[in-house]
Amino acid sequence: MAAPFIYCRSSIDGDTEDALLKASFDGDLDRIKGIMKRLGIGIGNRAAVFSYTNKHGFGVLHCAAFQGHLEVCKYLVEELGGDPNIPAAATEGLTPVMASAQSGDVLTLKYLLDHGGELMKSDEKGFTVLHHAALTGSCNVTEFLLSKGMPVDIDFGHGTPLFHAATVGQDKTLKILLDHHANPSFIFSGIGNPLMAALVNRSLKCMKLLIKAGADVNGKGTFTSPLLVATEQGGYTNFIELLLKAGADPNIPDDLGRFPIELAALNDCRDEVEMLFPLTSPIPDLPNWSVDGVISHAKLKNEKPLDERQSNRRKAILKSQADMAFRRKEYDVASKIYDSLLDRAPDATLYSNRSLCRLLIGDGEGALSDAYQCRRMRPNWAKACYRQAAAHMLLKEYKQAHDALLDAQNLDPGNDEIERELRKAMVLMKTSSVT
């Protein structure tokens, strides 16, 4: 999601379009009227005021709504005919209603909803007014929207408000959503659940709230576990301790067969190895099953020629940069970093990651091409089939998506996310054949 809208104040204080937007942002109704008069905006052409936008596509009603200036909103809607649902084209379709949710002002939001604002409308990222309230920590607005009957787990294909509140560590609005029975184990596109989002964001508060609400600590239905993510990154000792106390299973390996204790050892995190050791089953190919033995074994595996280690370090840095860009939802940036990594050496996981990035920016053909490469390299990997299916779904090729999901289901039976997407593909196949 784009950062909360903040209007860049101009130092120009004259009778210009920019000054009009600034006056709206400041809530100066008299100045708005004065500027309109001097710009020649009268009874016959009042709609012209809504044609003025800044570089982000925000108009006067967006500016007033974002700041919660109720009287200005009333004037713009009732006197000038402003539309509470007008999207800001340059910023993913944010409407004044959504902007008012970010203000935290319930009265302004209620006014816009009472005057034609759409409660269930989403922007181009699939975020509704409830998503915007939860993402920006607007507790009063979140409570108000839920009291209006808005579904707590509303999802337009890009995740629920709870998932996205977790991605930015908004523990207060996250708690409100959980108190209204939001699903703490909702899975978003096979990537992860709210617990995983909170972990990546390093929000211990959110994780504790989600676990208390019954979140699945083993990431069932996703393609990795929170423990694997935490141990692979390094420096997540407190989070690992929390997960283990909540019952996370340290005997679930990653795609390469590595266990959390091995990943912790590779990162030279002795405290984490000691924490994991009593709960981890002995690894067959590790002869000295002890804390020191695990660490020594990891170091031995890591002792490679200097040039190879430098190359691997460079790859690790690039991978970290790509992961960070992905978490910031800068999918174009992440995709370009994956380009560099793939230029060095083909890798199924990298193709899978780039496929997902391309999927999220709407490049169905590119996502499908990467998914095919991924399946070619790892034909028995369920995630590769899932990536292929997601690309076909974006391209509205529902039969092909259905077939790819069947392959994924055969490789990973019982995966809830695959089964859910398979049902969706079957419905869309039937619907598209009728039309």
Residue pairs with C-beta under 8 A, 6 or more apart in sequence:
1 92
1 125
1 127
1 131
1 135
1 164
1 329
2 91
2 92
2 94
4 102
4 135
4 136
5 56
5 58
5 62
5 66
5 91
5 94
5 99
5 102
7 21
7 22
7 25
7 54
7 58
7 63
7 66
8 54
9 22
9 25
10 18
10 19
10 22
12 18
12 19
13 19
13 22
15 34
15 35
15 38
15 39
16 35
17 39
17 52
18 54
19 35
20 32
20 35
20 36
20 39
20 49
20 52
20 60
21 52
21 53
21 54
21 58
21 59
21 60
21 63
22 63
23 31
23 32
23 35
24 32
24 60
24 61
24 63
24 64
24 69
24 72
24 76
25 63
25 64
25 66
25 67
26 67
27 64
27 67
27 69
27 71
27 72
29 71
29 72
29 75
32 60
32 72
32 75
36 46
36 49
41 48
41 49
46 79
46 80
46 81
47 80
47 81
49 60
49 76
49 80
50 59
50 60
50 61
50 80
50 82
50 83
50 86
51 59
52 59
52 60
53 59
53 88
53 90
55 90
56 88
56 90
56 91
57 87
57 88
57 89
57 90
57 91
58 66
58 88
58 91
58 94
58 99
59 86
59 88
60 72
60 76
60 82
61 73
61 76
61 77
61 82
61 83
61 84
61 86
61 96
62 86
62 88
62 94
62 95
62 96
62 99
64 72
64 73
64 76
64 96
65 73
65 84
65 96
65 97
65 99
65 100
65 103
65 108
65 112
66 99
66 100
66 102
66 103
67 103
68 100
68 103
68 104
68 105
68 107
68 108
69 108
70 105
70 107
70 108
70 111
73 82
73 96
73 100
73 108
73 111
73 112
74 111
76 82
77 84
77 111
77 112
77 115
78 115
82 96
83 96
83 116
84 95
84 96
84 97
84 112
84 113
84 115
84 116
84 117
84 118
85 95
85 96
85 97
85 116
85 117
85 118
85 121
86 95
86 96
87 93
87 94
87 95
87 123
88 94
88 95
92 123
92 124
92 125
93 123
93 124
93 125
94 123
94 132
95 117
95 118
95 121
95 123
96 112
96 117
97 109
97 112
97 113
97 117
97 118
97 119
97 121
97 129
98 123
98 127
98 128
98 129
98 132
99 132
100 108
100 109
100 112
100 141
101 109
101 129
101 130
101 132
101 133
101 136
101 138
101 141
101 145
102 132
102 133
102 136
102 138
103 109
103 138
103 141
104 136
104 138
104 139
104 140
104 141
105 141
106 140
106 141
106 144
109 117
109 129
109 141
109 144
109 145
110 144
113 119
113 148
119 128
119 129
119 145
119 148
119 150
120 128
120 150
120 154
121 128
121 129
122 128
122 131
122 156
125 158
126 155
126 156
126 157
126 158
126 159
127 135
127 156
127 158
127 164
128 150
128 154
128 156
128 161
129 145
129 150
130 142
130 145
130 146
130 150
130 152
130 154
130 161
131 154
131 161
131 164
132 138
133 141
133 142
133 145
133 161
133 173
134 142
134 161
134 162
134 164
134 165
134 170
134 173
134 174
134 176
134 177
135 161
135 164
135 165
135 168
135 170
135 173
136 170
137 170
137 172
137 173
138 173
139 172
139 173
139 176
142 161
142 173
142 176
142 177
143 176
146 152
146 176
146 177
146 180
152 160
152 161
152 162
152 177
152 180
152 181
152 182
153 160
153 161
153 162
153 182
153 183
153 186
154 160
154 161
155 186
158 188
159 186
159 188
159 189
160 182
160 183
160 186
160 188
160 194
161 173
161 177
161 182
162 174
162 177
162 178
162 182
162 183
162 184
162 186
162 194
163 186
163 188
163 193
163 194
163 197
164 197
165 173
165 174
165 177
165 194
165 206
166 174
166 194
166 195
166 197
166 198
166 201
166 203
166 206
166 210
167 197
167 198
167 200
167 201
167 327
168 201
169 198
169 201
169 202
169 203
169 205
169 206
170 206
171 203
171 205
171 206
171 209
174 194
174 206
174 209
174 210
175 209
178 184
178 209
178 210
178 213
182 213
184 193
184 194
184 195
184 210
184 213
184 214
184 215
184 216
185 193
185 194
185 195
185 214
185 215
185 216
185 220
185 221
186 193
186 194
187 193
187 221
187 222
187 416
187 417
188 197
189 356
189 390
189 417
190 221
190 222
190 223
190 383
190 386
190 390
190 417
190 418
191 222
191 223
191 356
192 200
192 219
192 222
192 224
193 215
193 216
193 219
193 221
193 222
194 206
194 210
194 215
195 207
195 210
195 211
195 215
195 216
195 217
195 219
195 226
196 219
196 222
196 226
196 229
198 206
198 207
198 210
199 207
199 226
199 229
199 230
199 236
199 239
200 229
200 327
201 327
202 236
202 239
204 238
204 239
204 242
207 239
207 242
208 242
211 217
211 242
211 246
217 226
217 243
217 246
217 247
217 248
218 225
218 226
218 227
218 248
218 249
218 252
219 225
219 226
220 416
221 415
221 416
221 417
222 417
223 255
223 382
223 383
223 386
224 254
224 255
225 248
225 249
225 252
225 260
226 239
226 243
226 248
227 240
227 243
227 244
227 248
227 249
227 250
227 252
227 260
228 252
228 253
228 254
228 260
228 263
230 236
230 239
230 240
230 243
230 260
231 240
231 260
231 261
231 263
231 264
231 267
231 269
231 272
231 276
232 254
232 263
232 267
233 267
234 264
234 267
234 269
235 267
235 269
236 272
237 269
237 271
237 272
237 275
240 260
240 264
240 272
240 275
240 276
241 275
244 250
244 275
244 276
244 279
250 259
250 260
250 261
250 276
250 279
250 280
251 259
251 280
251 281
252 259
252 260
253 259
254 263
255 349
255 381
255 383
259 280
259 283
260 276
260 280
261 273
261 276
261 277
261 280
261 283
261 294
262 283
262 294
262 297
262 298
264 272
264 273
264 276
265 273
265 294
265 295
265 297
265 298
265 299
266 298
266 301
266 302
268 295
270 291
270 295
273 291
273 294
273 295
274 291
277 290
277 291
277 294
282 289
283 289
283 294
286 293
286 294
286 297
287 293
287 297
288 296
288 297
302 309
304 312
311 344
315 341
315 344
318 337
318 340
318 341
319 341
321 337
322 334
322 337
322 338
322 341
322 353
323 334
325 331
325 333
325 334
325 337
326 334
326 353
326 357
329 360
331 357
331 358
331 360
331 361
332 357
332 361
334 353
334 354
334 357
335 354
335 357
335 358
335 361
338 350
338 353
338 354
338 357
339 354
341 347
341 350
342 350
342 351
342 354
346 373
346 377
347 377
348 373
348 374
348 377
348 378
348 381
348 384
351 370
351 371
351 373
351 374
351 377
352 370
352 371
352 374
352 383
352 384
352 387
354 370
355 366
355 367
355 368
355 370
355 371
355 374
355 387
355 390
355 391
356 367
356 387
356 390
358 364
358 366
358 367
358 370
358 391
359 367
359 387
359 390
359 391
359 394
362 394
364 391
364 394
364 395
365 391
365 395
367 387
367 390
367 391
367 394
368 388
368 391
368 392
368 395
370 387
371 384
371 387
371 388
371 390
371 391
372 388
374 381
374 383
374 384
374 387
374 388
375 381
375 384
375 385
375 388
377 384
378 384
380 411
381 411
382 408
382 411
382 412
382 415
382 418
383 408
385 404
385 405
385 407
385 408
385 411
386 404
386 405
386 408
386 417
386 418
386 421
388 400
388 401
388 404
389 400
389 401
389 402
389 404
389 405
389 408
389 421
389 425
390 401
390 421
392 398
392 400
392 401
392 404
393 401
393 421
393 424
393 425
393 428
396 432
398 425
398 428
398 429
398 432
399 429
401 421
401 425
401 428
402 422
402 425
402 426
402 429
405 418
405 421
405 422
405 425
406 422
408 415
408 418
409 415
409 418
409 419
409 422
412 418
